[in-house]
Amino acid sequence: MNRNYRQVYAILKDIGLSKEEAVRDFTEGKSDSLSSLSDGEFKEFIIRLRRFQPVPTGWKPSPGDAQRKKMIGLARSMHWGRDTIEIIARLDDWCLKQKFKKKLNDHTVAELGTLVTIFENKVYTGYLKNIKG
């Protein structure tokens, strides 16, 4: 078994324990060395450590992220560009011509809701009608 010691040390740092303390507690005082653990014990040790690891409070999407992604997805399906950068540039142009006259990322959640509705009901529906027609 390939042991990931870096993972163990990262979890221990999050928990605030030393390796020796954690191994001693796990082995009920018999050892304080990771290398003395069998592969099965090592696996169980990591599982137990993870239970005490705090939940990360990292990145959260910005407000309106879902609406922007929906518009990008619709624009992608209409072939508005070869990649996301081109699609966003074209969406920015479209947004600047609308009521609020701002680029896609500059809108509030409420404004994005309005834009998504317009985009779905007029632009995307028009695109679909032209395909069928």
C-alpha positions in Angstrom: 0.0 0.0 0.0 1.2 3.5 -0.9 1.1 5.6 2.3 0.3 9.3 1.9 2.1 10.8 4.9 1.6 14.4 3.6 -2.1 13.8 3.9 -1.7 12.6 7.5 0.4 15.7 8.4 -2.0 18.1 6.8 -5.0 16.6 8.8 -2.9 16.6 12.0 -2.1 20.3 11.4 -5.8 21.1 10.9 -6.7 19.2 14.1 -3.8 20.7 16.1 -2.3 17.4 17.2 1.3 16.1 16.9 1.9 12.8 15.0 3.1 11.2 18.2 0.0 12.2 20.2 -2.3 10.9 17.5 -0.5 7.6 16.9 -0.2 7.0 20.7 -3.9 7.6 21.1 -4.8 5.4 18.2 -2.5 2.5 19.3 -3.6 3.0 23.0 0.0 3.9 24.0 1.8 1.0 22.3 3.6 3.2 19.7 4.0 6.7 18.6 5.4 5.9 15.1 3.4 5.8 11.8 5.8 3.2 10.4 4.8 0.8 13.1 1.2 0.7 11.9 0.2 -2.0 9.5 -1.4 -1.0 6.2 -4.9 -1.7 7.5 -4.2 0.2 10.7 -2.8 3.1 8.7 -6.0 3.3 6.6 -8.1 3.2 9.8 -5.9 5.9 11.4 -6.6 8.2 8.4 -10.3 7.5 8.6 -10.4 8.3 12.3 -8.4 11.5 11.8 -10.7 12.7 9.1 -13.7 12.6 11.5 -12.0 15.3 13.6 -10.9 17.4 10.7 -12.8 20.7 10.5 -15.0 21.3 7.5 -13.3 23.7 5.1 -14.9 27.1 4.8 -13.3 27.9 1.5 -14.6 29.4 -1.7 -18.3 30.1 -2.2 -19.7 31.2 -5.5 -20.6 34.8 -5.9 -24.2 35.8 -5.9 -25.7 35.4 -9.4 -23.2 32.7 -10.3 -25.9 30.2 -11.2 -27.6 32.8 -13.5 -24.3 33.6 -15.3 -23.6 29.9 -15.8 -27.0 29.4 -17.2 -26.5 32.2 -19.7 -23.1 30.9 -20.7 -24.5 27.4 -21.1 -27.3 28.7 -23.4 -24.9 30.8 -25.4 -22.5 27.8 -25.7 -25.4 25.7 -27.1 -26.1 28.5 -29.6 -22.4 28.4 -30.7 -21.7 32.0 -29.6 -18.0 31.2 -29.4 -15.3 28.6 -29.5 -14.4 28.9 -25.9 -15.8 30.4 -22.7 -13.7 33.6 -23.2 -15.3 34.3 -26.6 -18.8 33.4 -25.2 -18.4 35.8 -22.3 -17.2 38.5 -24.6 -20.3 38.1 -26.8 -22.6 37.9 -23.8 -21.0 41.2 -22.5 -21.8 42.8 -25.9 -25.4 41.6 -25.6 -25.7 42.7 -22.0 -24.4 46.2 -22.9 -27.3 46.6 -25.4 -29.9 45.7 -22.8 -31.8 47.8 -20.2 -29.0 47.9 -17.6 -26.1 48.6 -20.0 -23.5 46.7 -18.0 -21.2 43.7 -18.7 -22.3 40.2 -17.5 -20.3 40.2 -14.3 -21.3 43.7 -13.2 -25.0 42.9 -12.7 -26.8 42.4 -9.4 -28.7 39.1 -8.8 -32.0 40.8 -9.5 -30.8 42.3 -12.8 -29.3 38.9 -13.8 -32.7 37.3 -13.2 -34.3 39.7 -15.6 -31.5 39.1 -18.2 -31.8 35.4 -17.9 -35.5 35.6 -18.6 -35.0 37.8 -21.6 -32.2 35.6 -22.9 -34.2 32.4 -22.5 -37.5 33.7 -23.8 -36.3 35.8 -26.7 -32.8 35.0 -27.8 -32.7 31.3 -27.1 -36.2 30.7 -28.3 -35.5 32.6 -31.4 -32.5 30.5 -32.0 -34.5 27.3 -31.6 -37.2 28.6 -34.0 -34.6 29.3 -36.7 -33.2 25.8 -36.4 -36.6 24.2 -36.8 -37.8 26.7 -39.4 
